[in-house]
Amino acid sequence: MRRRDFFATAAAAALALPASAAARKTRHIVLFTCDGVRWQDLFTGMDASLMNEKAAGMGQGAGDLRSRFSRPTAQERRSALMPFFWNTLVPRGVLLGNLSKGSSMQVSNRYRVSYPGYSEILTGRAQDEVIKGNDPIRNPTPSFLQVLKEHSHLRSEQVAVFDPLRHDWYREGTRHYKNDYGSKQQYANAYRQAFREGYDRGYRELGYVR
């Protein structure tokens, strides 16, 4: 993730309740992150400077995408690209990070890739001495979600994590496959088994019951 990549959009768009609802008791906290989304994509929609670039996946066969998401103004383009975000979430909350309006959100870690960035979101600080890239090491600092779970005495069934990317990897089963690993089916079976064992071990170590 580059310095100005906007990969925690919905976390920044804290859905603040209006003043009339301030007395309501909070029932749910939802943290949604989207890896690799640029702030330009979020706030201005389809980028005119990239809409014909093959390197951006906009070569032959992208005509349908251009017709679906190209609009005269940034407001129209962003609503076409992310209708739920702009038409449902934004009117009910506070949105930060639009550099064209002087609102800047930047990570403080030196690595500018996914894991250090997510760690900042969840722990509130960079840990460059420990988390130096995307290697799957255990974060030594509890996340604010873990602290909240313990502080609020939440039961395991009241806390959930959804990871569509890893689920896609699990369903595919052949990520990082090489011919010398044997057949793809054998690899997929072993991959999925290791995946399940890894999740189970992580839940056990965190004290969650599955």
N, C-alpha and C positions, 0 to 999 in steps of 0.2 A: 504494500500500500504506500503510495507516495504521500508526501506531507499534506497535500490538500485533498486527497481522496476522501470521499464522504461515505464511509462504510459503516456508520452507525446512525443512520438517518433517523430512524424512529426513536432511538434512544435520545437523540438531541431534541426531537420533536416531542418533548414531554407533554403529554396530553393534560394540560393544566385544567382543572375544573373551573368554571366561571364562579364569580363571587357568590352568586345566588345558591350555588351548590356546595359552598365551602363547609357547611355543617354536616354534610353527608359523611358517612364512615367508609373509608376505603376498603374495598373488598378484594381487589385483584391488582397485582402489579405485573405488567407484561413488558419484557425487554425484547425488542425485535432488532436484529442486526442484519445488514445486507452487505456482503463483502464485495469490494471492488467497484461500487457505484461512485461515479465522480459527482462532485457538487454541481458541475455544469449540467449533467444529465438530469439531476433532480430538479434544479431550479429553472432550467431553460429548455428541457426536453431534448428532442433529437438535435444533435450538433450539426449545423450546416457545413462546417469544415470537415466533417467525417462522413457525411451521408453518402459520399461516392467513393470512399476509400476502401480498396480491397482488403488492406491490412486490418481494417476495423470490421470486417465481415460484411461489407456493403458492396460487394462486387456484383457479378451476374446473379440474377435470381433474387436480388434485394429490392426489386421495384415495388413489391407489395408492401414491404416495410416502410419504404419512403412514402407511399400513398397513404398508409395508415397513420403515420406519426408526423409527417411534415405539415406544418401550419405557418401562417404569416407571422405570428407573434410568439414570444417565449411563453406567455401565459397559456396560450392555446396548445402549444407543443407539449408542455409539461403535463397538462391535464389529459391530453391524448395518450401520453406515455404511461402515466401513473394516475388514472382516474380516481381510484379509491383513496389514495393518499391525499390528493389535492381536493377532492370534492367531499370527502367524508371526515378524514382525520384533521386536516389543517384547520378548517373552520371551528373546530372544537378545542384547539390547543395552541401551543406556542412553538414556532419553528425557528431554529437557529441555523447559521452556517452559510447564508447567501453572501458570498464575497462581493458580488456586485452592489450590495447595499451596505458593505462595511462590516458584516457579521462574520467573524472568522472563528473556526473551530479547528484546532490542529493537535495532532498527537505530539507527545514530548519524547517518546523513545527514539533511539537513533536508527532503528532497523527498518521501519516503514513497511513492515509486512504484517500478515494477519494476526498471528498469535500475540506478539507484543502489543498490538493495538487493542485486541479483545481483552487482554490482561489489564490494560489501562482502564477500559470501560468498567470492568468488573471489580477492580481493586482500588481504583482512584489514583494510581501512580504508575510510573514506569519502573521496570526492574531490569535494567540493561545488564546488570552484573549476573543475572540468572537466566532470563529469557532473552536469548540472543537470535532468535529466528523462529521457524515453524516446527522445530523438533518437538515431538510429543512428550515433553517432560511435565511432571506434576508441578503445578503452581504452588510455591511455598506460602503464598498469602491467601487467606480465605477471601472469597468474593463477598460483595455486599449481600448477595442473595443467600449465601450460606449463613452469614451473620443474621440476616433478617429471619431466616427459617428458625434458627436457634432462639433468637430473642422473642419471636412470636409463638414459639412452641408449636410450629406447624407439623402436621403429620406428613409422612412420606407421600400419601396420595394427594396432598394439597400442593405439591411441588412437581413441576414437569419441565423437561427439556426436549425440544424437538430440533433435529438437525437434518434438514432435507438433503444437504450435500452428502453426508455420510450414508444416509439411507439410499441415495442413488448409487453410491459406491457398493453398498451391500447388495442391492438388487443386481447390479451389473456383475459383481464378483470377480472381475478380471483386471482391476486396476493394477498397473505396474507389471502385468503379465509378460513373461519372456518365454521363448520356445523351449529353453532348457529347463523350465519348471515342470514339464510334463504336459498332459492334455489340459485344455482350458477348463474342462469340467472338473478335473481333479483339483486344479488350482482354485477354481471358484468355491468348491466345497470346503477346502482348507481355509480359504480367505474368510468365508462367512463364519466358520467355526471360531477362528481366531478373533474375529470381530465381536461375536457374541461373548466369548470368554473375557475379552478386554472390557466390554461394558459391564459385565457381571462383576468382574474384579473391582472396577472403579466404584460401582454402587456399594459393594460390600465395604470397601475401605472408607467410604464416606458415611457409612452407617445407615444407608437407605435399605429398606426391605423391598425385595422384588418378588 
